[in-house]
Amino acid sequence: MNRSKRIFLLAALIFLALLIYASYDIASRTTFPGSKPQLKHRLEEKLQPKDSIRWDSAGNDQKKSKQELPVSK
């Protein structure tokens, strides 16, 4: 082989090695689109404020009122 062919093959191998490395790097940083929840659900979870009340007062009032009713025998 003459000198110009060797330089070309060396440059081609370096280029292919860099291309393979870049492909692997990009693939390792991304995820499959189907593995994430849908955009609407992600936005709702992110943008909706969390409820500051630990329990529902209406639900607890209903439970208390049922317990306070006299039981007929």
URPE-V143939 format. One record per pair of residues at least 12 apart in sequence whose C-alpha atoms are under 10 Angstrom apart, sorted by the first residue. I is the first residue (numbers start at 0). J is the second residue. Records with the same first field share a line. If there is no record, write none. Layout:
I=J, J
This chain:
none
